[in-house]
Amino acid sequence: MDTATVLQILKTITGILGIAGNGLVCVVIAKVPAMRTLTNTFIFNQALVDFLASLSMILQSNIHISSLSPNRVIAFLQCNVWETSLILWTFFTASTFNLVLLTSERYFAIVYPFRYLAYFSIRRATAMIVVVWLLAIGYKFHIVVYHQIEKGECVPATLSKTALRVDGTITFLIEYLLPLIFMASCYIHIILQLKKASSIVHAEPSTSQQGDNSMSGSLLRARRNTLKTLFIVFLTYTICWSPSQIAFFMYNFGLDLNLQGAFFIIFVVLAQLNSCVNPVIYAFKYKQFQRGARALLKSCFPSLTEPRNEDNVGLSIIVRSKTQAKSAKQGPTTNNGADSKSAETG
């Protein structure tokens, strides 16, 4: 079995899994009222992008253009859009950009909860999502020059070594390295903030030992769940995209990459696997999604039970701790309204 056939089969399987998983995430968020939160708005967009990427992956690997249309516009779309995989790579790029946006939203919600109330709203979230799509479309459109029409046939364009190196460097920075550094920095800061909040909670005087243990235990459980989820998302992105991005970067600088070898197949499949792995993370780690899925499937499976609602405990405690520290400096009045709203957004 040749490389093309193996890739076609693997891409098709990966695409089907991505459509099923991300489709379920979209349905749960859209159908369950309790899932319609600001954070889930970004998660819905992430699932939608990955759903479209999975669909495009299947179509791209199973539809091959044998001849170009005599119409110039259609021929351009066939050659410079379809054969260059512009649509698929636009979805991949939008997925990365939206993941950065989702990380930013979580970062502000946990580290700067009061600023979060000012910076994030439904209207602004919608605008941010639109910007993500526009940036992805505008940024990836340049790959139309990778192919050209010669004598009625679509052939790869001949680009200079300088052009390849510039494009490879920009792609490596924008689509991989900078998002990786940004997300890693956010996660590290979140970890430090949660540890700081934990020490504040342990230092708080309590009216009863039981209440203190409950507060500390809830914070520790929330911190542990947050850290595990963020680590899995970050690790998954790194594992899926690092091999192909590094190989592509080195290829543009002269690396002799065997495009028919086993490593090439692994690199391609890993990169495209990222489009279907997020729903698995939500299913195992995102408690609110678990409750939403249970609520959606409850009519079919009456035995399903609701888990404890501990998703927002950690952020609530962090906000309350910051409010108390702030009130100690400014006076006895506390901003209970801001506390409540901040906890809801967590």
GIZIQUI-V597573 format. One record per helix or strand of 2 or more residues. SS is the DSSP state (a for helix, b for strand). FROM is the first residue (numbers start at 1). LEN is the number of residues. If there is no record, write none. Layout:
ss:SS from:FROM len:LEN
ss:SS from:FROM len:LEN
This chain:
ss:a from:3 len:29
ss:a from:33 len:3
ss:a from:38 len:25
ss:a from:72 len:11
ss:a from:86 len:26
ss:a from:113 len:7
ss:a from:122 len:25
ss:b from:147 len:4
ss:b from:153 len:4
ss:a from:161 len:43
ss:a from:209 len:43
ss:a from:262 len:24
ss:a from:287 len:11
ss:a from:313 len:18
ss:a from:336 len:10
